[in-house]
Amino acid sequence: MNIDYDGKFFRGRSNSPGGEVGSTTVFQYHQTGNRLWGSYAGGEVVEGHLLGTVADDGSLEFCYHHLNEAGRVMAGRCNSTPARVADGQLVLQENWQWFTGDASAGYSEVEEIDATELNEEFNGLT
């Protein structure tokens, strides 16, 4: 699946226990060539960043770190696979694992949203 992630926004859709991304967490991705980077915030996440690569099939491999509401710096890695759901919406299916905390692993999904769906809390991402 050939996808250009530059300028795309995603919102948390589901997450395993132990994950800190939720339905109020918003991500903004940027891409140049196969290099991917982004920022995210919302819910338990005060501020976060990610850096990684995009494969030819549109899958992502990246590391992430963020400051959570408890004041802890959290970090981990993630592999994401893109999928189109019935209505054509882009969803990233993610397998992640913490480097910090309990080093647990989990599964989450984030769904693409339009920038017009963002409220004032996320203006810093735009």
C-alpha positions, 0 to 999 in steps of 0.5 A: 500500500503506497501511502504518503504520511506527510501531514496526516493526523491520527487519533487513538482508536484502541489500545492494550492495557498498559498503553498510554495512548487513548481516544483523546491522543492525537498524532501528526506525522511528517514524511520525507522519502522513507523517513518518518517523524511526528509529534503527539499529545492528549489523554495521558500524554503531555507531549511525545515524539516519534522517529522512524522509517516507512517501508515500500508497503506503507508499514512503519517502524519507529521509536517513540518517547513521551512525557506522561501526566504522572511526570514520567518519561516513557519510551518504546518501539512500534511496528505499524501496518496500514489497513483500510477499513470498510468505509475506506478510512486508513487505520494503523494496526500497531504492535508496540513494546516499552523500553521503560516502565514494565517493558510490556508489549501490546497492540493498538490502533490509530485512525486517520482524522481530518485536521478540521476535527482537531480542537484548540488543545491540539493547535500546537500539532498543526 
